[in-house]
Amino acid sequence: MRLLLWFLFLMAAVLGVWVILGGSFEERFTLEGSVRALEGWGASAWLVGWGLLLSDILLPVPGTVVMSALGWIYGALIGGILAATGSFLAGVGAYGLGRLFGERGARRLLGERDFIRGHRLFDRGGGWFVCLSRALPLLPEAVACTAGLVRMPFRRFVVALACGSLPMGFVFAWVGATGKEAPLVALVLSLGLPVVLWLLSRLLSRRLEMRVEQSHD
């Protein structure tokens, strides 16, 4: 129950900030406005873009618009690399915030039973939560922060995070670079490609584990 309340609290906090500031941010962060703002920083535009994507941990910055702006400025390839990296760093930052509680603090916050339950949940199925959440509103950093709180294995977390961040970054950078408004296509690709990448990563991981076991025999 405490784990559910924690997650609902994070969602409510994100939604509350969006309700308070979301309107002003949406007006400010149009695609054209974001491009002009980033270009105003000259050679540091990519770094400012990363900063905006990182600030999405706490503020209602429309990350997909920033990613599209990076694609507009740098092209689909370089912009995609920058956008995916920014999304990845934001996820790692949120995971780190969850880890700041410390294991003892997390156990006290969630209670022993819910901490163990949450750890098992994210250890087994957390990869799906993390990789699919990157393309959904409100969920990305709440999921990443909870993963850090319950001590989801970092290696599995970063693989799942990469599986979600890479497609999203490149898809929206492509949208910005080509100027094509295709929200449905972008959503389908941002959700479908992470599934393929995560399945491939799990298959590769199992094969590597089998080879390691065979080498020890």
N, C-alpha and C positions, 0 to 999 in steps of 0.2 A: 504493500500500500504506500509506504513512504517513497519508494522508487517512482511510482506513478505520480504521486504528489509533487516530487521534485521535477519530473519532466513537465507536468502541467504548469508548475511555477515558471519554468524557463520559457515555455511557450507563451504564457500570459505576459511575462516580462517583455519578450520580443514583440508581441502584439501590442502591448501598451505603448512601447516606444514608437512603434509604427503609427499608432492612432494619433499620438501627440505630434510627431515630427514627420510622419510619412508624406503628408500633403506637400509640405514645403520642399522635401527632398525630391519628390516626383517632379515638381515644377522646375527644380534646379537641374536635375539629372536627366534631361532629355538627351537623345543621342547627339544631336548637333551641339547642344550646350556642353556636354561632357567632352566632345572632341575639341571644342574651342578652349575649354579650361585646361585640358591636358597639353594641347599644343602650346599653350601659353608658357609652359614650363620648359619648352625647348627640348634639349637632349635628355632631361630628367623626367619626361612625360611618363615613361614606363614605370619609374620608381614611384611617382605620384599615384599611378594606377594601382600598383601593388598596395600602397598605403590606403587607398579607398577600399579595396577589396578586404584588407585586414580590418579596417574600421567597421566592416559589416558585421563583425562579431558583436558589437554593441549598438551600432546605429543602423537605421533602415536605409542603407545605401543600396540602390538597385544594382546588384552585382552584374547582372546580365547586360545592363546598359554600359557599364564600365568595360566589360569584356568586349562588347561590340565596338566601343570607341577605340580600344587597343587594336582591334582588327582593322578599323578604318585607317588608323594612323600608320600601323606597321605592316599591314597585309595579313592575309589569312594564316600564313605559316608562322612568322615571328610573333604576330599578334596572338596567335593560338598558344604558342609556347608561353608567352607572358601572361595571358589570361589564365591558362591552366595552372601555372606556377603560383599566381596570386590566389586562386581558389584553394590550392593545396596548402599554402602558407596560412590562410585563414582557418582552415580545418585543423592544422597542427596547433595554431594559437588557441583555438577553442578547447582542444584536447588538453593543452597545457594548463588552461584555467581550471579545468576539472581536477587535474592532478595536484593543483596547489593546495587543495584541502588536506592532502596527505591521507594515507590509508586509515590511520586512526580516526581522523576527522570525518572521513567518508563513512566509516562504520558507525560513528556516533550519529551522523546526519541521517543516514538511511536505516539504521538499525542493523544488527548482525544478519538477520534472516534476509532482508531485502538487499543488503550489500552482496551477500553470497549469490542470491538469485540473479541480481543484475550482472555480476561478474560472469556467471555461467551463461546467461542470455547473450551477452556481448561476445563472449569467447566462442560461442557456437554459431550464432546467427548474426552477430554484430556487423560482419562484413557486408551483408545485404543491407542492413539499416544505413550504414555509412555511405556506401557507394550510390545507393538509390536516392538518398536524401539530398545529395548535392544539387539536384535539378528541381527540387520542390521548394515552395515558399515556406518560410518560418522554421523549417526543420533542420537545415544543415548544421548550424552551429550548436543548436540545442542537442542534437544527436551526438556531435563530436564532443561537446562538453560532458555529456553523460557518459560517453565511452571513456573519457579520461577519469571521471569520478569513480567508476566501478572497476578501473584498472584493466580495461581491454588490452590484451597484449599489443604493445606498440608496433611491432613488426606487422601484425595482421591489420592493425588500424591503418598504417600508412599505405599498405598495398590496396586496401579497399578505398581509401581516400583518393589514391592516384587513379583507380579504375573509374571513380565518379568525376574527378576533377578534369582529367584529360579530355574526355569527349565533350564535356560542357564548355571548357575553354576554347577548344578548336571550333565547335559548332557556332558559338556566338561570335567568335572572331571572324569566322567565315561570313556570318550574317552582316557584320559591320563592314567587312571588306568589299562585299558584293552589293551591299545596299538592298538586299532582298529581305522583305518582311515576310517571314514564313514561320510564325509562332508555333503552329501545330507540328511542322516538320522538325523544328528545333527541339520541341518538347519530346517528341518521339525518339529522336536520335539521342538526346541527353539522358533519356531513361533506358532506351534499348541497348545502346553501346556499352554502358557500364555493366549490364547483365552479362553480355558476351565476354567482356574483359575479366570480370570476376570469376566466371566459370572457367575460363582459360587459366587464370592464375591459380585456382584451386587444383585444376588438373595437373599443372606443372609442379605445384608444391607436392602433391601426392607422389608423382613420379620421382621427384628428387628424394623424398623420404624413403621410397622403396629402394632406390639405388644405394642410399646410405645404409639401410638395413642389410641389403645384400652384400655390401662391402665389409660389413662387420661379421658376416657369417663365415 
